[in-house]
Amino acid sequence: MTVYNRQTEGKLNDILTILGTTKTTFFPFWEKTGQLVTGIGNTNLIPAETGGAAEDLEHDFAPHELTLGSGLHVYQFSPTGDHHLAGTDNAAFSFVAAAFSVGAWIRPRSIVSNAILAKYDSAGNAEEWRFWIDAAGLLDLELHDASESTTEIGVSSAAIVLNQMQFVVATYDGTPATPDVHLYVDGVDLNPTGATTEAGAFVDMEDTATPLTVGCGGVTATPTTEFDGCMAMPFICGKQLTAAEVVALRDIMRPLIGIS
């Protein structure tokens, strides 16, 4: 049973107000048991492991009670056993010539090219986008044109910090010809020019049948770029968040995860 206080409910409302109503899905991580992670918005998630089998949160994801009595949790992901959260294919997660933003609180344990959120199945030639940490520890937002096999990638100017909780966000303005991508860590824009690097003749992302995944790329039976560490409160919304909105989200969420 979900137990959280009235102050937490108010903060969740404040978060949703900033994210808006267009293609928004937010996962508070208010569960600590069972095989369903309930989203506010367009889908729920299934805790999954090797071979795509469903798994109880309490068995492999080691949910931790968060401080300050918020009633929310962080989930600990491990590539050992292919632990990830499996979503569905949904038009709300595709952004053809459309703006979007993705984010989460993360505490990475290692750098092994870790996907945070993704709709990205390279084995099925059905890549759309992925928000991930590359092998150098930099945040990347990759926009992928599946039929052309081309990309636009925005990259942060500094690496994330291991073993520390930090708020990471990627935003895109929805203009495929001249993409504007920003990458934030704890409210600081680490790609302030919005620049991306194009590989090939990128036209636009496409709406494919790839499911949403949290903590990996690919599909649930064969996950790739698996996240290693803790994660809390991932979200997706159908607008390019402003720098002020990213800072406001950070400040609202901080007490929910025990950061003053």
C-alpha positions, -999 to +999 in steps of 0.1 A: +000+000+000+012+035-008+017+057+022+028+093+018+019+125+035-003+154+025+028+176+018+041+150-007+007+150-025+010+188-028+045+186-042+035+160-067+008+184-079+034+211-082+056+188-103+028+179-127+019+216-131+054+223-144+055+193-166+022+202-182-005+181-197+010+173-231+024+137-233+034+138-197+042+107-177+057+108-142+068+079-120+069+089-084+082+054-074+057+052-045+057+014-046+082-008-027+066-042-033+049-061-061+053-062-099+038-029-110+052+006-109+023+030-114+028+060-136+009+092-135+000+097-172+003+073-201+017+040-189+028+018-160+061-001-157+069-037-150+100-046-130+118-071-152+149-092-152+169-117-173+148-130-202+121-105-197+106-122-167+086-100-143+103-096-109+091-083-075+105-049-066+114-061-031+135-090-045+159-074-069+153-036-070+160-031-033+136-001-029+148+022-001+125+042+021+133+079+015+139+104+042+116+132+055+086+109+055+078+115+018+067+079+013+084+077-020+114+054-029+145+051-049+151+019-068+185+003-071+192-010-106+219-036-114+230-049-148+236-082-131+203-100-138+193-074-164+171-054-139+151-027-155+116-013-158+097-023-189+070+000-203+050-002-235+050+014-270+028+045-268+024+074-291+028+097-260+065+087-260+072+095-297+082+130-307+082+135-344+089+172-350+078+178-314+094+191-283+100+169-252+120+167-220+131+137-199+147+136-165+153+117-132+173+117-100+202+093-103+230+080-082+253+062-107+275+034-093+296+029-124+300+043-159+293+016-185+272+035-210+240+036-189+206+044-203+183+064-180+152+065-201+149+053-237+127+044-266+155+028-285+157-007-300+188-009-321+185-046-327+150-040-342+162-010-362+136+010-343+155+036-325+138+068-315+156+085-286+176+078-255+188+098-225+219+081-213+254+084-198+281+077-223+314+059-216+330+092-207+304+099-180+288+126-201+250+130-204+238+125-239+204+130-256+204+110-288+177+117-314+177+088-340+162+086-375+156+049-378+150+046-415+181+067-424+202+053-395+213+089-386+215+108-354+216+142-337+233+140-303+236+167-276+263+161-251+270+177-217+303+196-211+311+178-178+307+143-165+282+132-139+295+124-104+296+088-092+278+078-060+261+111-055+224+118-060+219+144-088+190+157-109+196+152-146+173+166-174+175+167-212+153+190-233+147+192-270+129+220-289+113+197-316+131+213-346+148+184-364+166+206-390+183+227-363+179+209-330+182+228-297+192+203-269+200+212-234+214+190-207+211+199-170+227+186-138+212+199-106+197+228-125+229+239-143+228+238-181+259+219-193+250+224-230+240+261-229+243+267-267+219+238-274+244+224-299+241+189-313+264+168-335+248+153-366+259+119-380+246+114-415+216+132-429+192+133-400+157+140-411+136+133-379+127+107-354+100+082-364+071+067-344+082+031-341+069+001-321+097+003-296+086+003-259+096+028-233+123+014-209+137+029-177+172+018-167+181+003-201+177+006-239+163-021-262+135-044-253+128-061-221+140-096-232+174-083-244+181-050-226+212-029-235+231-001-220+218-010-185+218+015-157+240+007-127+230+026-095+199+042-080+172+062-096+141+082-085+112+101-100+118+097-138+096+117-161+088+125-197+068+156-209+059+169-243+075+203-241+110+218-239+114+227-202+130+261-196+160+265-174+138+281-148+114+252-149+142+227-144+154+246-114+119+247-100+115+210-104+148+204-087+138+226-057+103+209-054+118+174-056+148+179-033+129+174+000+111+144-014+144+125-017+159+140+015+181+168+001+177+201+018 
